[in-house]
């Protein structure tokens, strides 16, 4: 659902995100990545859980207000008795706040957590006051023209 409907969203998850969560396990495009987000000054910060993944196996794309993280955990060639680890591709797309600057993005991976931050532009004012100027110069010119008989 989140990829089908592009809607502006605030900093909090929307109903569609919550409805989308149970369906994440049934997708064939890859396994989900869990995120948390918060504001830090003028930056929007996303943190993703990606334990056991090498930084070179993580791709981040930002386009048209959507940030996509793709990661891959490769199976190691070892003889195993049992494994409960999840291997393969992990993909998740997040709709960014409308004022996110897609050119000012930073990403750091440390101890299994990917942290991505984007600068937020100051929101544009929804309304502004327009000054009204008196028409003194035009009125004075008209008065002078009446006195001399010119227009």
Secondary structure as UniProt FT lines:
FT   TURN            2..4
FT   HELIX           15..21
FT   TURN            22..23
FT   HELIX           24..26
FT   STRAND          35..40
FT   TURN            41..42
FT   STRAND          43..49
FT   TURN            51..52
FT   HELIX           55..57
FT   STRAND          58..63
FT   TURN            64..65
FT   STRAND          66..73
FT   STRAND          88..95
FT   TURN            98..99
FT   STRAND          100..110
FT   TURN            111..112
FT   STRAND          113..120
FT   HELIX           136..148
//
